[in-house]
Amino acid sequence: MLFVGNMDLSIVIVSWNTREILAQCLSSIYRYPPAGTFDVWVVDNASTDDSVPMIKTDFPDVRLIENRENIGFAPANNQAIRASGGDYVLLLNPDTEVSAGTFDTLRDFLQVHPDVGAVGPKTLNPDGSLQTSCYPFPTLSRELWRLLHLDKIAPYGSYRMAEWAARPREVDALLGACILFPRKVLDEIGLFDENYFMYTEEIDLCYRARQSGKKLFWVPETSIVHYGGQSTRQAAAEMFLQLYKSKLQFFRKHYGVTAGWLYKLILFFTAVPRLLLIFGGSAHRAVVANYWRLITALPTL
């Protein structure tokens, strides 16, 4: 097996108040470690649940970065990526558990396919069912299709993953819960765009990798379990706004200002029917007006 450099693999985890599930994640890493040398980095975004003492006591080998405030997912990942020295960088969510061979299977695929810029594993829900872990790049038409829930009729804004054979498949973008990059690719395309606080930052990174000519692959020969939403559900309303703010950033950055404003209109007109059904009556005008103010307040950047 080919290894180069002082460290073969750096595993980067960003955490915010995920003490229990983070402990499970770290335990799985040391239970099924990669071959060769590796280091594990946890960036704690000012947790208040004793995550930091837990790491120091139970996982003393982890290289810990303690932030005094929640600086966001993208900047925190960049902190550890810059500080780490692995020839390969695995971005891993704290609400995951890896399986035997996860690290080596993904890294081996990249070593055999030098034209591939990033890979991700098959991702499972806690009950063992398949979880969506890759996506076509968002476009205005795909977002409209998805927001109208038309994927239930015919997928256009998503892939038919349930129908895929168990073999590697080229995709547009990979789920940020577990992505492996060669460091040389990150050196070429740059790290996470720190204008994203939460959400869509991995789509942006995958988009830049594809724009540079690199392929991205979903590799189902190995899998992880992803519990999902362990941090974001703690501030659900704020995270809802962050989701659409980040998507607006993506459209503005890659498709232009007009696309950003068109996306705002799509958000508004797909939400209004649902708001009317929920609230109805004399209150519907105020509800729609408030939602319109919310949408227009989201920056196109």
C-alpha positions as a Python dict, from the first residue, in 0.01 Angstrom:
ca = {
    (1, 'M'): (0, 0, 0),
    (2, 'L'): (131, 344, -96),
    (3, 'F'): (191, 597, 181),
    (4, 'V'): (382, 923, 153),
    (5, 'G'): (463, 1214, 381),
    (6, 'N'): (492, 1240, 758),
    (7, 'M'): (128, 1151, 821),
    (8, 'D'): (-87, 935, 598),
    (9, 'L'): (-434, 1042, 708),
    (10, 'S'): (-580, 1329, 910),
    (11, 'I'): (-936, 1288, 1039),
    (12, 'V'): (-1112, 1619, 1107),
    (13, 'I'): (-1426, 1652, 1319),
    (14, 'V'): (-1609, 1973, 1409),
    (15, 'S'): (-1834, 1950, 1715),
    (16, 'W'): (-2082, 2168, 1900),
    (17, 'N'): (-2258, 2019, 2203),
    (18, 'T'): (-2248, 1659, 2080),
    (19, 'R'): (-2068, 1500, 2376),
    (20, 'E'): (-2234, 1157, 2380),
    (21, 'I'): (-2251, 1099, 2007),
    (22, 'L'): (-1900, 1239, 1959),
    (23, 'A'): (-1769, 983, 2207),
    (24, 'Q'): (-1930, 707, 1999),
    (25, 'C'): (-1773, 849, 1684),
    (26, 'L'): (-1425, 866, 1834),
    (27, 'S'): (-1461, 517, 1979),
    (28, 'S'): (-1546, 381, 1635),
    (29, 'I'): (-1236, 547, 1485),
    (30, 'Y'): (-1003, 383, 1737),
    (31, 'R'): (-1193, 55, 1710),
    (32, 'Y'): (-1143, 48, 1332),
    (33, 'P'): (-832, 259, 1274),
    (34, 'P'): (-677, 308, 932),
    (35, 'A'): (-359, 133, 828),
    (36, 'G'): (-55, 356, 844),
    (37, 'T'): (-9, 670, 1048),
    (38, 'F'): (-303, 896, 1127),
    (39, 'D'): (-413, 1174, 1356),
    (40, 'V'): (-756, 1280, 1475),
    (41, 'W'): (-848, 1646, 1512),
    (42, 'V'): (-1156, 1772, 1693),
    (43, 'V'): (-1247, 2138, 1670),
    (44, 'D'): (-1488, 2226, 1949),
    (45, 'N'): (-1704, 2530, 1874),
    (46, 'A'): (-1755, 2649, 2235),
    (47, 'S'): (-1960, 2353, 2358),
    (48, 'T'): (-2123, 2380, 2699),
    (49, 'D'): (-2193, 2008, 2749),
    (50, 'D'): (-1851, 1898, 2879),
    (51, 'S'): (-1741, 1773, 2537),
    (52, 'V'): (-1391, 1913, 2592),
    (53, 'P'): (-1327, 1744, 2931),
    (54, 'M'): (-1460, 1418, 2785),
    (55, 'I'): (-1213, 1434, 2496),
    (56, 'K'): (-921, 1518, 2721),
    (57, 'T'): (-1002, 1236, 2963),
    (58, 'D'): (-1123, 957, 2734),
    (59, 'F'): (-935, 1032, 2412),
    (60, 'P'): (-602, 1189, 2507),
    (61, 'D'): (-451, 1119, 2163),
    (62, 'V'): (-702, 1348, 1993),
    (63, 'R'): (-561, 1681, 1887),
    (64, 'L'): (-810, 1931, 2023),
    (65, 'I'): (-875, 2287, 1911),
    (66, 'E'): (-1096, 2478, 2156),
    (67, 'N'): (-1280, 2777, 2015),
    (68, 'R'): (-1421, 3036, 2253),
    (69, 'E'): (-1723, 3093, 2030),
    (70, 'N'): (-1912, 2902, 1763),
    (71, 'I'): (-1730, 3020, 1452),
    (72, 'G'): (-1925, 2794, 1219),
    (73, 'F'): (-1862, 2467, 1042),
    (74, 'A'): (-1653, 2587, 749),
    (75, 'P'): (-1402, 2802, 944),
    (76, 'A'): (-1364, 2533, 1212),
    (77, 'N'): (-1286, 2264, 954),
    (78, 'N'): (-1028, 2492, 797),
    (79, 'Q'): (-857, 2540, 1132),
    (80, 'A'): (-787, 2169, 1164),
    (81, 'I'): (-709, 2111, 797),
    (82, 'R'): (-441, 2380, 809),
    (83, 'A'): (-297, 2245, 1133),
    (84, 'S'): (-296, 1880, 1027),
    (85, 'G'): (-35, 1710, 813),
    (86, 'G'): (-200, 1409, 653),
    (87, 'D'): (-156, 1339, 282),
    (88, 'Y'): (-530, 1261, 288),
    (89, 'V'): (-791, 1457, 483),
    (90, 'L'): (-1113, 1293, 599),
    (91, 'L'): (-1393, 1530, 696),
    (92, 'L'): (-1617, 1347, 942),
    (93, 'N'): (-1926, 1457, 1132),
    (94, 'P'): (-1941, 1385, 1506),
    (95, 'D'): (-2280, 1213, 1464),
    (96, 'T'): (-2132, 923, 1266),
    (97, 'E'): (-1978, 584, 1332),
    (98, 'V'): (-1729, 432, 1092),
    (99, 'S'): (-1704, 62, 1014),
    (100, 'A'): (-1413, -178, 967),
    (101, 'G'): (-1212, -77, 661),
    (102, 'T'): (-1385, 256, 600),
    (103, 'F'): (-1067, 463, 594),
    (104, 'D'): (-857, 219, 391),
    (105, 'T'): (-1128, 147, 132),
    (106, 'L'): (-1180, 516, 59),
    (107, 'R'): (-809, 596, 51),
    (108, 'D'): (-728, 295, -168),
    (109, 'F'): (-987, 411, -421),
    (110, 'L'): (-822, 753, -443),
    (111, 'Q'): (-477, 599, -481),
    (112, 'V'): (-592, 379, -769),
    (113, 'H'): (-783, 665, -938),
    (114, 'P'): (-565, 979, -939),
    (115, 'D'): (-824, 1168, -1147),
    (116, 'V'): (-1073, 1147, -858),
    (117, 'G'): (-1079, 1446, -625),
    (118, 'A'): (-1296, 1316, -341),
    (119, 'V'): (-1488, 1007, -231),
    (120, 'G'): (-1761, 929, 17),
    (121, 'P'): (-1896, 600, 155),
    (122, 'K'): (-2240, 448, 155),
    (123, 'T'): (-2425, 611, 442),
    (124, 'L'): (-2680, 429, 654),
    (125, 'N'): (-2949, 545, 894),
    (126, 'P'): (-2933, 403, 1248),
    (127, 'D'): (-3190, 138, 1147),
    (128, 'G'): (-2963, 19, 865),
    (129, 'S'): (-3164, 172, 581),
    (130, 'L'): (-2992, 366, 303),
    (131, 'Q'): (-2945, 738, 361),
    (132, 'T'): (-2909, 989, 79),
    (133, 'S'): (-2541, 1079, 72),
    (134, 'C'): (-2480, 1235, -269),
    (135, 'Y'): (-2664, 1484, -484),
    (136, 'P'): (-2672, 1647, -824),
    (137, 'F'): (-2562, 2008, -801),
    (138, 'P'): (-2847, 2246, -714),
    (139, 'T'): (-2999, 2448, -994),
    (140, 'L'): (-3305, 2671, -992),
    (141, 'S'): (-3516, 2407, -1168),
    (142, 'R'): (-3399, 2131, -933),
    (143, 'E'): (-3472, 2344, -627),
    (144, 'L'): (-3819, 2428, -757),
    (145, 'W'): (-3883, 2058, -824),
    (146, 'R'): (-3762, 1962, -475),
    (147, 'L'): (-3953, 2236, -291),
    (148, 'L'): (-4273, 2129, -466),
    (149, 'H'): (-4203, 1773, -344),
    (150, 'L'): (-4214, 1642, -700),
    (151, 'D'): (-3924, 1405, -629),
    (152, 'K'): (-4188, 1176, -482),
    (153, 'I'): (-4328, 1141, -833),
    (154, 'A'): (-4005, 1139, -1034),
    (155, 'P'): (-3657, 1223, -904),
    (156, 'Y'): (-3497, 1524, -1067),
    (157, 'G'): (-3352, 1714, -774),
    (158, 'S'): (-3200, 1394, -633),
    (159, 'Y'): (-3049, 1062, -738),
    (160, 'R'): (-3230, 726, -743),
    (161, 'M'): (-2982, 584, -494),
    (162, 'A'): (-3207, 298, -386),
    (163, 'E'): (-3184, 161, -739),
    (164, 'W'): (-2806, 185, -770),
    (165, 'A'): (-2591, -123, -796),
    (166, 'A'): (-2335, -174, -521),
    (167, 'R'): (-2044, -36, -720),
    (168, 'P'): (-1867, 302, -725),
    (169, 'R'): (-2060, 572, -904),
    (170, 'E'): (-1955, 917, -1021),
    (171, 'V'): (-2166, 1193, -864),
    (172, 'D'): (-2181, 1571, -846),
    (173, 'A'): (-2160, 1630, -471),
    (174, 'L'): (-2107, 1420, -160),
    (175, 'L'): (-2265, 1448, 183),
    (176, 'G'): (-2042, 1640, 420),
    (177, 'A'): (-2084, 1377, 694),
    (178, 'C'): (-1790, 1183, 551),
    (179, 'I'): (-1571, 1296, 261),
    (180, 'L'): (-1210, 1203, 189),
    (181, 'F'): (-989, 1442, -9),
    (182, 'P'): (-625, 1411, -112),
    (183, 'R'): (-454, 1709, 44),
    (184, 'K'): (-307, 1803, -293),
    (185, 'V'): (-662, 1855, -423),
    (186, 'L'): (-744, 2089, -134),
    (187, 'D'): (-416, 2271, -198),
    (188, 'E'): (-531, 2321, -557),
    (189, 'I'): (-895, 2423, -511),
    (190, 'G'): (-870, 2586, -168),
    (191, 'L'): (-1038, 2498, 160),
    (192, 'F'): (-1396, 2565, 270),
    (193, 'D'): (-1536, 2905, 180),
    (194, 'E'): (-1568, 3065, 523),
    (195, 'N'): (-1854, 3288, 412),
    (196, 'Y'): (-2070, 2979, 474),
    (197, 'F'): (-2150, 2944, 844),
    (198, 'M'): (-2347, 2619, 816),
    (199, 'Y'): (-2482, 2410, 526),
    (200, 'T'): (-2392, 2397, 155),
    (201, 'E'): (-2022, 2451, 225),
    (202, 'E'): (-1945, 2095, 115),
    (203, 'I'): (-2154, 2142, -201),
    (204, 'D'): (-1945, 2449, -277),
    (205, 'L'): (-1622, 2254, -217),
    (206, 'C'): (-1739, 1966, -438),
    (207, 'Y'): (-1845, 2212, -706),
    (208, 'R'): (-1499, 2370, -710),
    (209, 'A'): (-1338, 2026, -729),
    (210, 'R'): (-1553, 1938, -1029),
    (211, 'Q'): (-1480, 2275, -1191),
    (212, 'S'): (-1109, 2198, -1158),
    (213, 'G'): (-1158, 1880, -1359),
    (214, 'K'): (-1170, 1630, -1072),
    (215, 'K'): (-1427, 1352, -1048),
    (216, 'L'): (-1617, 1266, -730),
    (217, 'F'): (-1727, 914, -645),
    (218, 'W'): (-1971, 744, -410),
    (219, 'V'): (-1801, 424, -293),
    (220, 'P'): (-2050, 171, -148),
    (221, 'E'): (-1794, -98, -66),
    (222, 'T'): (-1773, 60, 278),
    (223, 'S'): (-2029, 235, 495),
    (224, 'I'): (-2082, 460, 794),
    (225, 'V'): (-2383, 518, 1017),
    (226, 'H'): (-2503, 879, 1024),
    (227, 'Y'): (-2742, 983, 1300),
    (228, 'G'): (-2795, 1331, 1156),
    (229, 'G'): (-2888, 1671, 1295),
    (230, 'Q'): (-2736, 1630, 1642),
    (231, 'S'): (-2607, 1988, 1652),
    (232, 'T'): (-2849, 2168, 1424),
    (233, 'R'): (-3164, 2050, 1601),
    (234, 'Q'): (-3048, 2242, 1908),
    (235, 'A'): (-3123, 2566, 1720),
    (236, 'A'): (-3371, 2449, 1460),
    (237, 'A'): (-3521, 2786, 1364),
    (238, 'E'): (-3181, 2952, 1325),
    (239, 'M'): (-3049, 2656, 1127),
    (240, 'F'): (-3352, 2674, 894),
    (241, 'L'): (-3253, 3028, 807),
    (242, 'Q'): (-2888, 2928, 772),
    (243, 'L'): (-2985, 2654, 525),
    (244, 'Y'): (-3154, 2894, 286),
    (245, 'K'): (-2901, 3168, 343),
    (246, 'S'): (-2626, 2926, 241),
    (247, 'K'): (-2813, 2815, -68),
    (248, 'L'): (-2858, 3177, -169),
    (249, 'Q'): (-2485, 3223, -123),
    (250, 'F'): (-2419, 2926, -350),
    (251, 'F'): (-2650, 3052, -626),
    (252, 'R'): (-2510, 3404, -606),
    (253, 'K'): (-2149, 3286, -604),
    (254, 'H'): (-2168, 3034, -886),
    (255, 'Y'): (-2468, 3143, -1095),
    (256, 'G'): (-2489, 3519, -1040),
    (257, 'V'): (-2704, 3784, -867),
    (258, 'T'): (-3009, 3719, -1087),
    (259, 'A'): (-3008, 3353, -989),
    (260, 'G'): (-3001, 3456, -623),
    (261, 'W'): (-3311, 3672, -658),
    (262, 'L'): (-3492, 3407, -861),
    (263, 'Y'): (-3419, 3158, -586),
    (264, 'K'): (-3576, 3395, -333),
    (265, 'L'): (-3890, 3404, -545),
    (266, 'I'): (-3894, 3024, -566),
    (267, 'L'): (-3866, 3003, -187),
    (268, 'F'): (-4153, 3245, -142),
    (269, 'F'): (-4399, 3103, -392),
    (270, 'T'): (-4343, 2741, -293),
    (271, 'A'): (-4392, 2822, 75),
    (272, 'V'): (-4706, 3037, 46),
    (273, 'P'): (-4950, 2750, -28),
    (274, 'R'): (-4824, 2557, 274),
    (275, 'L'): (-4851, 2867, 495),
    (276, 'L'): (-5209, 2926, 383),
    (277, 'L'): (-5301, 2567, 461),
    (278, 'I'): (-5141, 2590, 804),
    (279, 'F'): (-5277, 2930, 910),
    (280, 'G'): (-5565, 3015, 675),
    (281, 'G'): (-5845, 3253, 769),
    (282, 'S'): (-5794, 3618, 847),
    (283, 'A'): (-5437, 3563, 962),
    (284, 'H'): (-5304, 3444, 625),
    (285, 'R'): (-5219, 3789, 491),
    (286, 'A'): (-5001, 3873, 790),
    (287, 'V'): (-4832, 3532, 774),
    (288, 'V'): (-4752, 3566, 405),
    (289, 'A'): (-4631, 3924, 455),
    (290, 'N'): (-4401, 3817, 736),
    (291, 'Y'): (-4261, 3532, 530),
    (292, 'W'): (-4202, 3765, 238),
    (293, 'R'): (-4007, 4002, 465),
    (294, 'L'): (-3804, 3704, 586),
    (295, 'I'): (-3718, 3589, 235),
    (296, 'T'): (-3628, 3936, 107),
    (297, 'A'): (-3412, 3993, 415),
    (298, 'L'): (-3198, 3690, 327),
    (299, 'P'): (-2891, 3836, 156),
    (300, 'T'): (-2808, 3751, -202),
    (301, 'L'): (-2451, 3857, -115),
}
